[in-house]
Every structure is written in structure tokens, then in C-alpha cells.
Amino acid sequence: MIFTIAARELRSLFLSPLAWAVLAVVQFILAYLYLSQVDAYLVWQPRLAAIEGAPGVSDIIIAPLLADAAIILLLVTPLITMRVLSEERRNCTLSLLFSAPVSMTEIIIGKYLGVLAFFLILLGLLALMPLALLAGTDIDLGKLATGLLGLALLLAAFTAIGLFMSALTEQPTIAAISTFGLLLLLWIIDWAGSSDGQTSGLFAYLSMLRHYQTLLKGLFHSTDVIYYLLIIFLFLGLSIRRLDADRLSH
Amino acid sequence: MQKEVLVHVEHLYRFYGHTCAVSDISFELAKGEVLGFLGPNGAGKSSTMQMITGNLAPSAGSITVQGMDLLDKPKRAKHGIGYLPEQPPVYRELTVDEYLSYCACLNRIARGERDRAVRTAKERCGLGDVGRRLIGNLSKGFRQRVGIAQAIIHTPAVVILDEPTVGLDPIQIREIRALVRELGEEHGIILSTHILPEVQATCNRVQIIHQGQLVFADSITGLEQRLNATSLIAAFHAAPDLDSLQQLPGVSTVETLTDGRIRIHYLDTDPSEALIEQAVASHWRLYELAPERRTLEQIFIELTCSEPAAAAPGEAA
């Protein structure tokens, strides 16, 4: 049942031009960034060769590419997640799901997986760029794997937050702007108090960027993975509660 | 005659803040019944239907569908329900076929039977030719039919239709009514509307809701009896004085109308025959005699207008 809902969600995404536009634009921008990184590497290569233990291709091309991708996806996620529930509510199609023999949990998880599948397709397309380097050189596959895992977790967390915001409102635009606001806040939250040199431990832990950076460096800490999983479960749980509340009061 | 009870609603309440939208509604729906829900706007018809279909949680009371409590076992209870809300819940970007097979999936119809279910539902709702068209491009009437097809795709025991004929043209309305009657033979149907003749045309039981309360519940035959005449309109070329009319058996009051015709109210026995005999014998030259029928509309207005219903004529009869 979950997969039925997920499949319809994914299908509906691709039936609207938005998904194609997002895929095209993101791919174009990332390709441009990728090429400029490759270009920069070619310029530095002679000098890097002289240095002992100099950063390699993975550090100079792949890590910045994935870091940039995270920022671009932070801007793009709200556009994709905004309509997931709010538009159903607006078009009164939610009652189709409510009167069918499916639970709230199945509805939310189905919708979540549908949108997540879209982002994983996007991630797959993105991963082709670093993998293309394999044709010419060796890359640190472990680092690439943790980087991609980090981006996947990040996207999964973004999607969960976006889904929750979409569950709150009837207006897709409001869902989009509040998702964007919350994502950006979680991204930069460790800036608070860091001006005097010492960062607050709590804010640093809350920052999505921090956890992503460690994964980009190729370090796999279970705390980082747990952090993302906590965010995902928290916001999915809240979405289920919110959808359930739809029946309780209007 | 013991009928299979499909829906059992008991002491249902629903509050929105301090306003009480539905107050102490209890009723039953048996197999083969078409139950019409009547009521002015905001009377609580839609709220009641939403509660029976699990779209709205009741503040108090219980709902059982085919013996299954809707709140305890929502999934199994919802299996037996097909629901068409006021706005047909259709995805405009899907084609009719895609949409219906999605609905079939949602209602857990086995993979092998899905195509057949979609075909049957389309056939019954007259959607045979539009299967491959986008729902967004269909007219309102067709979209409404897709909504109905969605509600009956899993052949539920109970079909709940919220104002199914709103916005349709007269031909489509007739088709939908015929469909409802046809469905009523094997399913139990609850139908809400504020078009009164529709109830008389399609339902075999009527309930009128007013300000959240059930103010009238009867079968359509019981209703017909209520609608029966309790007065006659007569016109004479040589009108007798009112007293001699008053003498006729059964007559309670007689009044002269502004156009010269006479209205004769009676209680139990219909005085028409006696009147005709008398008219012939006394040369009153009767040229018009018609029973006055009350319309459903009058009953509806009596029950839902704020004046006390007892003041309405004929209520005591």
C-alpha cells in the first residue's frame, strides 16, 4: 500500500513540468561547477605534484562539488516538497486517502518515499559526474561513497522537513517558504555564538552543515548518521500526527 | 422482514469549537436501501457523512459498518465504504484509467482483478469512451462520474454520495439518479442533497437534518402519506353558502379564496364523493374539484423554518 502511494507520488511529479525543470536546472548548474573544478585542478596540478601529501582529485573536485550540490538542493527541495500534502488538501483529494482502507502512517511514508525516490534519481544523475573521472584517473571511492551517503541523508532529512511543512498548510507557497526558512536555519544555526571563537555545543550539534562536512571528509561517524535519522523520524512522526489532527478539528 | 444492517450510527455528536454541528444523530442503513439526507446549508449533512467515512472524527458516539467499529478497526470498516465527497477527489494530471486503477490499488483489490474492477466501474458510470483522457480535461459532469466510479470500484457494501448531482445538466442528473437506483439494489446508499424532488425520485427513506439534529425520518411511503391531501379546492358557477359545505361529512373548515374558489379542509374521510353528489343534487354547478397535495418542500420548510412546526396547517391531521 505504501508503495502504491509512493509510485503515484513519483509519477505525478514526473507528469508535471516542475520535476523535469528541476532536474534539468540542477544538473546544468552542477555540471558547470564540476567543469570549473576540473579546470581549476588542471591549473593547479603541476604545483600539487611538487607537494608531499597534497590533496588529490577527490578533495579538489568531488568534495566541493558535493558541498555545492547540498546548497543548491537546499534551495530546490522546498519547491518539490511544497505541494505533496498541501495541494491534496487544497484539491480535496485527501479524502480519497482518508476513506480508503489505509492508515495515516502509510499515507505519510508512501508520500515520503515517493518524493525521496525523486531525489535519489537526482542524486544518481549527480553521482555520474564524479564517476566519469574514473575514465581518466583513480579516485578515492570510499570518500565518494561517504560523500554521496551524506548527501542522500541530507536530502532525506530535507524531504522529511518539507513534507511536514506541507502537512501544516493548504498553500504550497507557504509550505515552500517555511521549509526553506527552517532548512536554512538548521544550516547556519552554528553561526550563533561562534563569532567569539567558541561555538555552543548544542547549536553545533543541531547544524546540518557540520554533520555533512564530516561525511564529506570521508569520516563516517555514527553520530552524524543518527543525527539525520533522528531528524527524519521526528518530522515524519510530526507529519503523521498533523495529518491525524485533520480529522479531529477543522 | 429482517434486513441486513450495514451502517449503524448511534448518538453521534460533533463540535467545532463551541458550535455543535451534529447533535445526537442515530440511524441505521440496511442493505437495499437508498437513504436521502436532506437539510438546509450548514445543517450537518456533510459532517455526518464525513464521520461515517472516517474523514472526520466524531466528538462522541459510535459508528459501525458491517458490524465493524469505525474507530476501533478503521481499516476493515473502511473496506465496506465508498465515498464521493462534495468535490470529487480526482487527480487532474492522471487519465481516467490510471486514476481508477490507483483507486483499485488503494482499496486493496488484488492485482489480477484490478483491470476487471476498473472496466466494470467505468461501464456502470458511462465512462467507457473517456478512459484514456486526462481527468483535468473532462467536463464537470464527467469528473463527477469519475468520482462515483471511484466510490464503487471495490463494490463496497455502503456507498455514500455527497450531493452527487450538483452542477450537472438535466440529462446527466437523470442518468446519475438511474445509476443510484441501480446501485441501491445491491448496496446500501446514503445520499445527501438539497434538491427535494431528487429524494422523491431516488430514495426509499428520507431523513431531514436541521441544525445538527434529525428532525424527520421516515420511509418514502410514509412520506407519501404525509404528502397526501388534507384539503380540496372546489369551484362552482353557483356557489352555495359555506354552511352547507360545512355540513358535509368529514369537513372541518371551509374558506373562500380570493379568486372565488373554495378550499375545504377535512380530517379523516375524504368528502369529495359526498360533495359531488350534493353538488349535482343541489345544482351548485361544480366545474373544478382538485385535491391539494402538500409537497415535500412544504414539509421541509415546516421542519426547518424557525417557527414552531405545530403552527403549520395539516400537522395535526
Chai-1 contact restraints between the chains, C-beta under 6 A:
chainA,res_idxA,chainB,res_idxB,connection_type,confidence,min_distance_angstrom,max_distance_angstrom,comment,restraint_id
A,T4,B,C105,contact,1.0,0.0,6.0,A-B,restraint_1
A,R8,B,Y102,contact,1.0,0.0,6.0,A-B,restraint_2
A,S12,B,E93,contact,1.0,0.0,6.0,A-B,restraint_3
A,L15,B,E93,contact,1.0,0.0,6.0,A-B,restraint_4
A,C92,B,Q87,contact,1.0,0.0,6.0,A-B,restraint_5
A,C92,B,P89,contact,1.0,0.0,6.0,A-B,restraint_6
A,T93,B,P89,contact,1.0,0.0,6.0,A-B,restraint_7
A,S95,B,N55,contact,1.0,0.0,6.0,A-B,restraint_8
A,S95,B,P85,contact,1.0,0.0,6.0,A-B,restraint_9
A,S95,B,P89,contact,1.0,0.0,6.0,A-B,restraint_10
A,L96,B,P89,contact,1.0,0.0,6.0,A-B,restraint_11
A,F98,B,G54,contact,1.0,0.0,6.0,A-B,restraint_12
A,F98,B,N55,contact,1.0,0.0,6.0,A-B,restraint_13
A,S99,B,T53,contact,1.0,0.0,6.0,A-B,restraint_14
A,S99,B,G54,contact,1.0,0.0,6.0,A-B,restraint_15
A,S99,B,Y83,contact,1.0,0.0,6.0,A-B,restraint_16
A,A100,B,L106,contact,1.0,0.0,6.0,A-B,restraint_17
A,A100,B,N107,contact,1.0,0.0,6.0,A-B,restraint_18
A,P101,B,K75,contact,1.0,0.0,6.0,A-B,restraint_19
A,P101,B,K78,contact,1.0,0.0,6.0,A-B,restraint_20
A,P101,B,H79,contact,1.0,0.0,6.0,A-B,restraint_21
A,R247,B,L56,contact,1.0,0.0,6.0,A-B,restraint_22
A,R247,B,A57,contact,1.0,0.0,6.0,A-B,restraint_23
A,L248,B,A57,contact,1.0,0.0,6.0,A-B,restraint_24
